[in-house]
Amino acid sequence: MPLMYGAQSEGRRDDETMRRFRHDRFGQFIHWGLYSIPAGSWNGVTYDYAAEFLPQSAGIGPARWAGLVDDFAAPEFDPEAWASLAADLGARYVTVTAKHHDGFCLWPSSLTDFTVAATPRGRDVIGELVHAYTARGIAVHLYYSVLDWHHPDWRYAISSSQDEEAFDRYLSYAGEQLRELATRYPNVRGFWFDGTWDESVKANGRWSWEIECMLKRLIPGAIVNSRLRADEHGARHRDSNGALMGDYFSGFERRLPDPWDRTVTAEDWEACVTIPQNSWGYHAGAEVARTHKHPLELLEQLVQAVSLGGNLLLNFGPRGDGSFAPFEKDVVHTLGAWLETNGACIYGCGPADGWDYPGWGYYTADAETGAVYAVVTRIPVSGAIALQLPERTRVRNATAVATGRPVPFAVRDDRTVRFEVDRASVIPLAFALEVEQRDDTAEQPEVNPDL
Ligand SMILES: Cc1ccc([C@@H]2N[C@@H](C)[C@@H](O)[C@H]2O)cc1
């Protein structure tokens, strides 16, 4: 159907900025704001739901919530230390909350007083972070919530002409804030939109179309996630013709596609996940919870995402004072150390065409060289893993990515090779496979089943 405000481009972007985003594969999400101070508790009551939703959980109105501005002193906030942490994690980009649903702005916006400028130290948090990350070669994306609990003209739905006039004023405010962000911080790489599910926003597809145009005019090549967009019929993420809006699909939140679901490889996409079960902002209960994901579980999510052609955006919620909790530093050390020696199977990689999900782990392939990687995340009881080869494919040799040492394998038949895996291996265990296409008239591969 003809659309005025549908997808602005067809297919994958192939410009340098998008190729870089795709190559990066691994990003760090940062949720930090007023909600980080109460950290899930209010007036002596702790609310288990996500800490950044405390105003809703505890029924705190905007005026009382704004009282936290005076407490946002952030004595431990050190942008260079945050940038070092991201580098140690192995993240190639960072997405930072410039404004979350509570409407508090981490930059000194001229459009409202509800910003860091009103805090005791008045630091331009976004400006200092953009500088520090960029100086470390880490790209920055800015998270912006269209949903805004603080602004008096915010509406969840439009049910009167007064609502329409108010929400139009709000959309103008949000549009000017986004212009301000793109103008103040022109070297950010992208914008990550959230809070766009309400009827009021879905009814304003033209506004979302104009925002995407404006941001890409102010910052040529800027990357925008699909959550910003609605078309004129209220379709989100994909327009009424099924075309992806924005530059990558961002509908996977605290979940990934099934590891065998190759349909997702047709688009660029990013999944965002938390370390605790469900809090993006710092929740004091997370310090002692027994329910966060194990660092290796998060690492497996990264490998799984890459095997299906996606990026993983892993969330960290700094404490109100600007420090990071020990359980988050554990994740940094575990993932960073593994990526230090195994990053070749992640960065610049994507799906390995023809290599079906094997169950014991994931296959990735280097988008440039075609090198295939087998990443073992669970060792079968037999202690051996069998690789089902694509047709007319032969494995010439295999090396362990972390050490570069050759890895012996047995050719079981012309479609199967088998590796013995030392149960004491550090997993995920990544093998680099040198494969070649086999001319079927050539001799059959030597079968050496005894190896
Ligand atoms: C129901 C719900 C709405 C919004 C969210 C927000 N999206 C994540 C990326 C976080 O920002 C979270 O607060 C989570 C759950």
The ligand as a Tripos MOL2 file, in Angstrom:
@<TRIPOS>MOLECULE
LIG
   15    16     1     0     0
SMALL
NO_CHARGES

@<TRIPOS>ATOM
      1 C1          7.0400   -2.5190   30.3100 C.3       1 LIG1
      2 C2          8.3830   -1.8330   30.0930 C.ar      1 LIG1
      3 C3          8.4260   -0.5570   29.5750 C.ar      1 LIG1
      4 C4          9.6630    0.0800   29.3790 C.ar      1 LIG1
      5 C5         10.8190   -0.5860   29.6900 C.ar      1 LIG1
      6 C6         12.1160    0.1300   29.4640 C.3       1 LIG1
      7 N1         12.7970   -0.3860   28.2560 N.3       1 LIG1
      8 C7         14.1440   -0.7740   28.6460 C.3       1 LIG1
      9 C8         15.1550   -0.5970   27.5300 C.3       1 LIG1
     10 C9         14.4240    0.0760   29.8710 C.3       1 LIG1
     11 O1         14.6860    1.4390   29.5460 O.3       1 LIG1
     12 C10        13.0940   -0.0590   30.5900 C.3       1 LIG1
     13 O2         12.9330    0.8980   31.6060 O.3       1 LIG1
     14 C11        10.7830   -1.8640   30.1950 C.ar      1 LIG1
     15 C12         9.5500   -2.4950   30.4040 C.ar      1 LIG1
@<TRIPOS>BOND
     1     1     2 1
     2     2     3 ar
     3     2    15 ar
     4     3     4 ar
     5     4     5 ar
     6     5     6 1
     7     5    14 ar
     8     6     7 1
     9     6    12 1
    10     7     8 1
    11     8     9 1
    12     8    10 1
    13    10    11 1
    14    10    12 1
    15    12    13 1
    16    14    15 ar
@<TRIPOS>SUBSTRUCTURE
     1 LIG1         1 GROUP 0 **** ****
